[in-house]
Amino acid sequence: MSQKTVLVTGSTDGVGKLVAARFALDGARVLLHGRNPAKGAAVVEEIRAKTGNEALEFVCADCAGLAAVRRMATEVSSRHDHLDILINNAAVGGSPAATLARAEPLAPTGDGAQVTAALAASLEGYELRFAVNYLAGYLLTDLLMPLLARSSSPRVVQVSSSGQAPIDFADLMLTRGQDEMHAYKQSKFAQILFTFELAERLREIAGTAVAIHPADFMNTKMVIEAGYQPTTTAEEGAAAVYWGATDPALAGRPELFFNGVSLGRAKFEQAYDHAARRRLWELSAALVDVPA
């Protein structure tokens, strides 16, 4: 890992922090991400002290705003000439508390009619969980593709979930009174469709895309805020994500969704519908204003 460069989003707490620490212990150059600069600096110093790895950096961005995601991609691209592993882990949970815990209140901008009043919105006015959990990772992956293409075997990992809801293309931003948990499940299912489509596109650069449900009800802040009793640990989840990001046996394989380290299957056949995957990809490209 000493020659590898790894970016882990949402890595100042929970599973992301543990995954970043594991890569640091292996000697990789690790880029940690969060939206609180002071916390990010403290986590970098903590991991550096524990691992002795000096090749740690922090990039600050709130994934609830696409402009911030673009700035993060620009910052990473200005510092590095390649990226070996991208782990899209940053997320907002499926409870009102997860929204209220944000550093700043978010309000719709632009066409507010696209957003349900009962659900929080991103800075662009998109449903918050769809924006943070899915769109931000979609855009970041797209913008960092030139760096990934310079790696000999790049890998993109989506930290998804076994909690899934199919994509309603007629109501992508959930304007019909759905709750936070439904929004969370849709965003996590969108990650799976994205992963399966991305895997096909990464073949040109010998890359791999993996979606993974780390573990059931880990003892993370997100799970506790959602009102669930933890049954597994963040350490278990982090070990699964690390495995998904590094196991050479997964290289180049299509339609990879894992429940922990066991090959699983998405809950809805829509994930295996090539037309649906392309449709989501094209809609996402339009939402974030990049070529499809």
Residue, then its C-alpha position, 0 to 999 in steps of 0.5 A: m500500500s505504500q505506493k497507493t493513494v486513497l481518498v475516504t469521504g466521511s472519514t472523521d468519524g465511524v466506519g470511515k475513520l476506521v477505514a482511513a486508519r487501516f490504510a494509514l497503518d498499511g502505509a498508504r497516502v490517505l486523504l481524509h474528508g469531512r466538513n469540520p476543519a478542526k475535527g479533520a485536523a484532530v483526526v489526522e493527528e490522531i491517526r498519524a500518532k497511532t500509525g506513524n504515517e506522515a502521508l495523511e491529508f485532510v480535505c474539507a467539504d460539505c457534500a450537501g453542496l455540489a460547489a463544495v464537492r467540485r472544490m474538493a475534487t479540484e483540491v485533490s487533483s491539484r495535489h496528486d497525479h493519480l488516485d488508486i482507491l476512492i471510497n464514497n462513504a459520506a452520508v446522512g442517516g435516515s432520521p430527522a436527528a441526522t438532518l438536525a445535527r448538520a452544522e448549518p440549516l439547509a434550505p432549497t434554492g432554485d426550483g423549490a417545487q422539486v422538494t418536499a417541505a417535510l424533507a430537508a434539501s441540499l443547497e441546490g434544492y435536491e432531496l438531502r439524502f439523495a444529494v449527500n449519499y448519492l449525487a455527491g459521490y457520483l459527481l466526485t467520482d466523475l471529476l476524479m476520473p482522470l486521476l483514477a485513470r492514471s492508476s494501474s487498477p483503480r477501485v471505487v467503493q460505495v458504502s451502501s446499505s441493505g436498506q434499499a428502496p427502488i428509484d421512482f423516476a417520476d418522483l426522484m426528489l420525493t415530493r409525495g410525503q415520503d419519510e426520511m428513512h425512505a429517502y435514505k433507502q432510495s439514496k443507498f439503492a441509487q448507489i448500487l445502480f451507479t456502481f453496476e453502471l460504473a463497473e462497465r465504464l471502468r473496464e476501459i481503464a482496468g478499474t473495479a466498482v464495488a457496493i457494500h453493506p458494511a454490517d447490520f446496525m453498527n454502533t455508529k452515530m448514524v444508527i443510534e440517531a435513527g433509533y436502532q439498537p446496535t447489533t454489530t460494531a463499526e470495526e466489523g463494518a470497516a473491515a468489510v469496506y477495507w476488504g471490498a477496497t483491496d481484495p484482488a479477487l474482485a478486480g474487474r468483476p461486474e455487478l458487485f454488491f456485498n453484504g459484509v464480505s458475502l456476495g449479495r444481491a440488490k433487493f430490487e431487480q431494477a438494479y439489474d436493468h441496464a436501461a434503468r441504470r443508464r437512465l439514472w446515470e443520465l439524470s444524475a449527470a444532468l443534475v450535477d451538470v457534467p457530460a453523461 
